[in-house]
Amino acid sequence: MEPIQTDIVVIGAGPGGYAAAFYAADLGRKVVLVERDARLGGVCMNRGCIPSKALLNASHAIQVAKESAHRGISFGEPTVDLDRLRVWKNSILEKLGGGIASLAKMRGVTVMHGRGHFEDSNTLRVESPDSGNQFIRFEKAIIAVGSRPALPRAFDLGNPRVMTSTEALEVPDVPENLLIIGGGYIGMELGTVYSSLGSKVTVIEAMETILAGADPDLVRPVALYAKKAFKEVRLKSKVLEIKSAGKQIRVVSEFNEQRLEELYDRVLVSVGRTPNGQDLGLEHTRVERDDKGFIKVNEQMQTTDPNIYAIGDIAGGILLAHKASREARVAVDNLAGENGALNRDYVIPAVVFTDPEVAWVGLTEQEAKQKNTAVEVAKFPWGASGRALTYDRVDGLTKLIVEPGTHRILGVGLVGHGAGELIGEGAVAVEMGATVEDLSAIVHPHPTLSETLMESAEAFFGHATHVFSKKKPSH
């Protein structure tokens, strides 16, 4: 069989890979997109961002129903049909995956399903269970194979009751007692889902706080929710050993200098992610990886092999879908010779879809302290927001991190209902170099939660309408 000739081959059809393939095709390049899974979309769409948000939305309805009694609206006890929940969740994935496939076809992108393996710096072998080995001769390649949940050897019992996020998102059942190892964003999001569905959730976190990396004042409302909704959150705690015990998992842990031995129906291991850099045939190229397995790239997203680029999780840094999509543009602009784009210090917002949601962009207050960077902070509590009151969600906070003197907005932090939908405005402000004066002068619609950004800016000067704060001295 003659090798397929193409300008660009993209390995991995996640949010970085398909964005790269589509953009390159839009620029007139001949593109082949290689994906191992039957459905396009990668981890984010199939086993991460999208299914988790679908389940969070579904389970949130249970919480809303429970909390509506004090408004004079009461419902009976909810019943959960897991089969129908899975079918609904999977229907979303099918629609999105089908949409990506249609867009690839419209753009003339050739999609090949199978495992990509480099033969050399210009040849990729695609191993397909249906059509055997096919070879692609390419001028440039983009590696976008992503990452997978980390499962330390000590936790890998070969027992389906020990889950990573991949298995947990299938909601095999609603365990009576669920242990989550790791209080990061994935553990806390899935803890929210399972506790809403009826599980007694215990979280064990080695650090002093959940959601490490977010500012403590933004984490506080989430911690308060977890204290109420979960069975327990144990900080500065660690798991010493887990073993199968019939239809349960025996867990030995250490907490408050005590050794605990407990039984759980299921255990979710949520301790980070690891890159999918193995079995790619990189040894047949000049591509180098670091000691953690991430592919080394420069500011053009080019690897140590001039013909091969890498983007997204496999290239390290922040493991977020929108970061991968941005890097796709940078890589394609460079390999297509468009404008020599650099992967500069882009403003990458982060969102944790817990209850309440937490979102931040740019410099955090915590980072400023660590870097000894002088900043001023303006805050607006959602208890003073009429819209937050109508939602019965006054547990929110909006904050601005401001550069003294220039009043430039260096960072924005939010916690509260729908914070993830609001952080985009913060990203625009930071990316565009807006000042607090700029933000305070922009008329926001009333009554909305977006007003809290404007009022945070006004609070910086001491004249926010809905909170009283001392006026800043004029310079």
TACORTA-V283284 format. One record per residue. N is the residue number from 1. RES is the residue in three letters. OMEGA is omega in radians with two decimals (* if undefined). D_FIRST is the distance of its C-alpha to the first C-alpha in Angstrom with 1 decimal. Layout:
n->{N;N}
res->{RES;RES}
omega->{OMEGA;OMEGA}
d_first->{D_FIRST;D_FIRST}
This chain:
n->{1;2;3;4;5;6;7;8;9;10;11;12;13;14;15;16;17;18;19;20;21;22;23;24;25;26;27;28;29;30;31;32;33;34;35;36;37;38;39;40;41;42;43;44;45;46;47;48;49;50;51;52;53;54;55;56;57;58;59;60;61;62;63;64;65;66;67;68;69;70;71;72;73;74;75;76;77;78;79;80;81;82;83;84;85;86;87;88;89;90;91;92;93;94;95;96;97;98;99;100;101;102;103;104;105;106;107;108;109;110;111;112;113;114;115;116;117;118;119;120;121;122;123;124;125;126;127;128;129;130;131;132;133;134;135;136;137;138;139;140;141;142;143;144;145;146;147;148;149;150;151;152;153;154;155;156;157;158;159;160;161;162;163;164;165;166;167;168;169;170;171;172;173;174;175;176;177;178;179;180;181;182;183;184;185;186;187;188;189;190;191;192;193;194;195;196;197;198;199;200;201;202;203;204;205;206;207;208;209;210;211;212;213;214;215;216;217;218;219;220;221;222;223;224;225;226;227;228;229;230;231;232;233;234;235;236;237;238;239;240;241;242;243;244;245;246;247;248;249;250;251;252;253;254;255;256;257;258;259;260;261;262;263;264;265;266;267;268;269;270;271;272;273;274;275;276;277;278;279;280;281;282;283;284;285;286;287;288;289;290;291;292;293;294;295;296;297;298;299;300;301;302;303;304;305;306;307;308;309;310;311;312;313;314;315;316;317;318;319;320;321;322;323;324;325;326;327;328;329;330;331;332;333;334;335;336;337;338;339;340;341;342;343;344;345;346;347;348;349;350;351;352;353;354;355;356;357;358;359;360;361;362;363;364;365;366;367;368;369;370;371;372;373;374;375;376;377;378;379;380;381;382;383;384;385;386;387;388;389;390;391;392;393;394;395;396;397;398;399;400;401;402;403;404;405;406;407;408;409;410;411;412;413;414;415;416;417;418;419;420;421;422;423;424;425;426;427;428;429;430;431;432;433;434;435;436;437;438;439;440;441;442;443;444;445;446;447;448;449;450;451;452;453;454;455;456;457;458;459;460;461;462;463;464;465;466;467;468;469;470;471;472;473;474;475}
res->{MET;GLU;PRO;ILE;GLN;THR;ASP;ILE;VAL;VAL;ILE;GLY;ALA;GLY;PRO;GLY;GLY;TYR;ALA;ALA;ALA;PHE;TYR;ALA;ALA;ASP;LEU;GLY;ARG;LYS;VAL;VAL;LEU;VAL;GLU;ARG;ASP;ALA;ARG;LEU;GLY;GLY;VAL;CYS;MET;ASN;ARG;GLY;CYS;ILE;PRO;SER;LYS;ALA;LEU;LEU;ASN;ALA;SER;HIS;ALA;ILE;GLN;VAL;ALA;LYS;GLU;SER;ALA;HIS;ARG;GLY;ILE;SER;PHE;GLY;GLU;PRO;THR;VAL;ASP;LEU;ASP;ARG;LEU;ARG;VAL;TRP;LYS;ASN;SER;ILE;LEU;GLU;LYS;LEU;GLY;GLY;GLY;ILE;ALA;SER;LEU;ALA;LYS;MET;ARG;GLY;VAL;THR;VAL;MET;HIS;GLY;ARG;GLY;HIS;PHE;GLU;ASP;SER;ASN;THR;LEU;ARG;VAL;GLU;SER;PRO;ASP;SER;GLY;ASN;GLN;PHE;ILE;ARG;PHE;GLU;LYS;ALA;ILE;ILE;ALA;VAL;GLY;SER;ARG;PRO;ALA;LEU;PRO;ARG;ALA;PHE;ASP;LEU;GLY;ASN;PRO;ARG;VAL;MET;THR;SER;THR;GLU;ALA;LEU;GLU;VAL;PRO;ASP;VAL;PRO;GLU;ASN;LEU;LEU;ILE;ILE;GLY;GLY;GLY;TYR;ILE;GLY;MET;GLU;LEU;GLY;THR;VAL;TYR;SER;SER;LEU;GLY;SER;LYS;VAL;THR;VAL;ILE;GLU;ALA;MET;GLU;THR;ILE;LEU;ALA;GLY;ALA;ASP;PRO;ASP;LEU;VAL;ARG;PRO;VAL;ALA;LEU;TYR;ALA;LYS;LYS;ALA;PHE;LYS;GLU;VAL;ARG;LEU;LYS;SER;LYS;VAL;LEU;GLU;ILE;LYS;SER;ALA;GLY;LYS;GLN;ILE;ARG;VAL;VAL;SER;GLU;PHE;ASN;GLU;GLN;ARG;LEU;GLU;GLU;LEU;TYR;ASP;ARG;VAL;LEU;VAL;SER;VAL;GLY;ARG;THR;PRO;ASN;GLY;GLN;ASP;LEU;GLY;LEU;GLU;HIS;THR;ARG;VAL;GLU;ARG;ASP;ASP;LYS;GLY;PHE;ILE;LYS;VAL;ASN;GLU;GLN;MET;GLN;THR;THR;ASP;PRO;ASN;ILE;TYR;ALA;ILE;GLY;ASP;ILE;ALA;GLY;GLY;ILE;LEU;LEU;ALA;HIS;LYS;ALA;SER;ARG;GLU;ALA;ARG;VAL;ALA;VAL;ASP;ASN;LEU;ALA;GLY;GLU;ASN;GLY;ALA;LEU;ASN;ARG;ASP;TYR;VAL;ILE;PRO;ALA;VAL;VAL;PHE;THR;ASP;PRO;GLU;VAL;ALA;TRP;VAL;GLY;LEU;THR;GLU;GLN;GLU;ALA;LYS;GLN;LYS;ASN;THR;ALA;VAL;GLU;VAL;ALA;LYS;PHE;PRO;TRP;GLY;ALA;SER;GLY;ARG;ALA;LEU;THR;TYR;ASP;ARG;VAL;ASP;GLY;LEU;THR;LYS;LEU;ILE;VAL;GLU;PRO;GLY;THR;HIS;ARG;ILE;LEU;GLY;VAL;GLY;LEU;VAL;GLY;HIS;GLY;ALA;GLY;GLU;LEU;ILE;GLY;GLU;GLY;ALA;VAL;ALA;VAL;GLU;MET;GLY;ALA;THR;VAL;GLU;ASP;LEU;SER;ALA;ILE;VAL;HIS;PRO;HIS;PRO;THR;LEU;SER;GLU;THR;LEU;MET;GLU;SER;ALA;GLU;ALA;PHE;PHE;GLY;HIS;ALA;THR;HIS;VAL;PHE;SER;LYS;LYS;LYS;PRO;SER;HIS}
omega->{-3.14;3.09;3.03;3.12;3.12;3.07;-3.03;2.97;3.11;-3.13;-3.10;-3.06;3.03;-3.09;3.02;-3.07;-3.10;3.05;3.12;-3.11;-3.10;-3.12;3.12;3.10;3.10;3.12;3.04;-3.14;3.05;-2.97;2.96;3.14;-3.08;-3.12;-3.13;-3.07;3.10;-3.11;3.11;3.09;3.07;-3.11;-3.07;-3.07;-3.00;-3.02;-3.07;-2.99;-2.99;3.13;3.14;3.13;3.06;-3.13;3.09;3.13;-3.12;-3.10;3.10;3.12;3.11;3.14;-3.14;3.13;-3.14;-3.03;-3.04;-3.07;-3.09;3.04;-3.13;3.12;-3.08;3.10;3.03;3.10;-3.12;2.98;-3.07;3.05;-3.04;3.14;3.14;3.09;3.12;3.13;3.12;3.14;-3.11;3.11;3.09;-3.13;3.12;3.14;-3.12;3.12;3.10;3.10;3.12;3.12;3.12;3.12;3.09;-3.13;-3.14;-3.11;-3.12;3.09;3.09;3.13;3.08;3.12;-3.13;-3.11;3.13;-3.11;-3.11;3.00;3.04;-3.05;3.09;-3.09;3.07;3.02;3.10;-3.12;-3.11;3.12;-3.10;-3.01;3.12;-3.10;3.00;-3.08;3.11;3.01;-3.04;3.00;3.13;3.10;3.04;3.11;-3.13;-2.99;2.98;-3.07;3.13;3.12;3.09;3.08;-3.13;-3.06;-3.12;-3.12;-3.05;-3.07;-3.02;-3.10;-3.10;3.10;3.00;-2.99;2.81;3.13;-3.13;-3.12;-3.11;-3.12;3.04;-3.12;-3.12;3.04;3.06;-3.09;3.11;3.12;-3.12;3.02;3.04;3.11;-3.12;-3.11;3.04;-3.02;-3.13;3.13;-3.10;3.09;-3.12;3.02;3.09;3.12;-3.02;3.10;3.10;3.13;3.06;3.12;2.95;-2.98;3.00;3.10;3.03;-3.10;-3.10;-3.09;-3.13;-3.10;2.92;3.08;3.11;-3.10;3.07;3.13;-3.09;-3.12;3.07;-3.13;-2.99;3.13;3.09;3.11;3.11;3.08;-3.11;3.12;-3.13;-2.99;-3.12;3.05;-3.10;2.97;-3.11;3.10;-3.10;-3.11;3.12;3.09;-3.12;-3.06;2.96;-3.13;3.03;3.11;-3.09;3.14;3.12;3.09;3.10;-3.06;3.04;-3.10;3.13;-3.12;-3.10;3.11;3.07;3.07;-3.10;3.06;-3.01;3.08;3.09;3.12;3.05;3.09;3.06;3.11;-3.08;-3.02;3.10;-3.09;-3.11;-3.03;3.11;-3.05;-3.09;3.06;3.09;-3.07;-3.11;3.11;3.11;3.11;3.08;-3.13;3.11;3.07;3.10;-3.05;3.09;3.09;3.11;3.14;3.13;3.12;3.03;-3.09;3.07;-3.06;3.12;3.11;3.08;2.97;-3.03;3.14;-2.98;3.10;3.09;-3.09;3.05;-3.04;-3.07;3.13;3.07;-3.07;3.12;-3.09;-3.11;-3.07;-3.08;3.02;3.11;3.14;3.10;3.14;3.08;3.13;-3.13;-3.11;-3.09;3.11;-3.11;-3.09;3.09;3.11;-3.06;-3.06;3.08;-3.10;3.08;3.04;-3.12;-3.09;-3.12;3.07;-3.08;3.11;3.08;3.11;3.02;-3.01;3.07;3.05;-0.04;3.10;3.08;3.14;3.09;3.14;-3.13;-3.09;3.03;3.11;3.13;3.11;3.14;3.11;-3.13;-3.11;-3.05;3.10;3.14;3.10;2.96;-3.06;3.05;-3.09;3.02;-3.13;-3.09;3.03;3.12;-3.13;3.10;-3.13;3.10;3.11;3.13;3.06;-2.98;-3.11;-3.14;-3.11;-3.08;-3.14;3.02;-3.11;3.07;3.03;-2.91;3.08;3.14;3.10;-3.11;-3.08;3.09;3.13;-3.11;-3.12;3.08;3.10;-3.13;2.89;-3.14;-3.13;3.11;-3.13;-3.13;3.13;-3.10;-2.97;3.09;3.10;3.08;3.13;3.10;-3.11;-3.11;-3.10;-3.09;3.14;-3.12;3.06;3.09;3.09;3.12;-3.07;-3.11;-3.10;-3.11;-3.11;3.12;-3.12;3.13;-0.07;3.10;3.05;3.12;3.10;-3.09;3.06;3.10;-3.09;3.01;3.11;3.11;3.12;3.11;-3.14;3.07;3.12;3.01;-3.05;-2.94;2.97;3.07;3.05;-3.11;-3.11;3.08;3.09;3.11;-3.12;*}
d_first->{0.0;3.8;6.4;9.0;12.2;15.5;19.1;19.8;18.3;20.9;20.8;23.4;24.7;28.4;31.2;30.0;26.3;26.5;29.4;27.4;24.4;26.9;29.1;26.3;25.1;28.8;29.0;26.4;23.4;19.8;19.3;16.9;19.0;17.9;20.4;20.8;23.4;23.1;25.7;25.7;28.8;28.6;31.6;34.1;33.5;32.5;34.5;37.0;38.7;38.4;39.1;41.9;43.6;43.3;45.1;47.6;48.5;48.9;51.0;53.0;54.3;56.0;57.8;58.9;60.4;62.3;63.7;64.8;67.9;70.1;69.3;70.7;67.5;66.8;63.9;63.7;61.7;57.9;55.7;52.1;49.5;46.6;44.2;45.0;44.8;41.3;40.2;41.8;40.2;36.7;37.2;37.5;34.3;32.5;34.0;33.1;29.5;29.2;30.8;28.4;25.4;27.2;27.9;24.3;23.4;26.5;25.5;22.0;20.6;17.1;17.7;15.3;17.0;16.5;17.7;16.9;17.1;17.4;15.9;18.1;20.0;17.2;14.1;13.9;12.1;12.6;13.6;14.0;16.2;14.9;11.1;10.7;9.2;7.5;8.3;10.8;12.5;16.1;19.5;21.5;21.2;23.9;24.4;26.4;26.0;29.8;32.1;33.4;36.9;38.4;39.7;41.8;41.6;45.2;44.5;41.3;43.0;40.1;42.5;41.5;45.0;44.0;41.9;40.1;40.0;36.7;38.6;41.9;40.3;39.6;43.4;43.2;47.0;50.0;51.3;55.0;54.8;51.9;51.7;49.7;49.1;48.9;50.8;48.3;47.0;44.6;47.2;49.9;47.9;46.8;50.4;51.6;49.4;50.4;54.0;54.2;52.7;55.4;54.3;56.8;54.8;55.6;53.9;54.1;53.5;54.1;55.1;58.4;57.0;54.2;51.8;52.2;51.6;53.4;57.1;59.6;61.4;58.1;57.3;60.8;60.5;57.3;59.1;62.0;59.8;58.1;61.5;62.5;59.3;58.0;59.8;59.8;58.1;58.7;58.4;58.5;57.3;54.6;53.0;53.7;52.0;50.4;50.2;49.4;52.7;52.1;51.1;51.9;51.1;53.8;54.0;56.2;56.8;59.4;61.3;64.6;65.0;64.8;62.3;61.2;59.6;58.3;56.2;53.7;51.7;48.7;47.8;45.6;44.4;44.2;44.4;41.7;37.9;35.5;32.4;28.8;27.9;26.8;23.4;21.7;20.9;23.6;24.7;21.7;23.2;26.8;27.5;30.8;32.3;36.1;38.0;37.4;33.7;33.5;31.3;33.6;33.5;35.8;37.6;34.5;32.5;30.6;29.8;30.7;27.2;27.6;24.1;24.4;27.0;28.3;30.5;32.4;33.4;31.0;32.9;36.2;39.5;40.6;38.1;38.5;36.1;37.9;37.7;33.9;33.9;36.1;34.0;31.0;32.9;34.0;30.5;29.1;32.2;31.7;28.0;28.3;31.4;33.6;36.8;36.5;37.5;38.8;38.7;42.5;44.7;43.8;46.1;44.3;46.3;46.2;47.2;48.1;48.4;51.2;54.5;55.6;52.7;52.7;51.1;51.5;50.2;51.1;53.8;55.3;58.9;57.8;55.6;58.5;60.8;58.3;57.9;61.6;60.8;63.8;63.2;65.3;64.3;65.2;64.9;65.4;65.9;64.6;67.9;69.2;66.5;67.6;64.1;63.4;66.6;65.4;62.3;64.6;62.5;64.7;63.0;61.2;61.5;60.3;60.7;60.1;59.7;61.5;62.0;65.7;67.2;64.3;63.9;60.2;58.3;56.2;55.1;55.5;55.7;56.1;56.7;57.4;56.3;53.3;53.2;49.5;50.0;52.7;51.0;49.1;52.4;53.0;49.7;50.6;54.0;52.7;49.9;52.2;55.0;57.4;60.9;63.0;65.1;62.1;61.2;64.8;65.2;62.2;63.6;61.8;62.3;64.8;64.6;61.2;59.8;58.5;62.2;62.2;60.3;62.9;65.7;64.4;64.6;68.1;69.1;68.2;71.1;73.3;73.5;71.0;72.6;71.9;72.6;75.4;74.6;76.7;76.2;74.4;76.8;76.2;75.6}
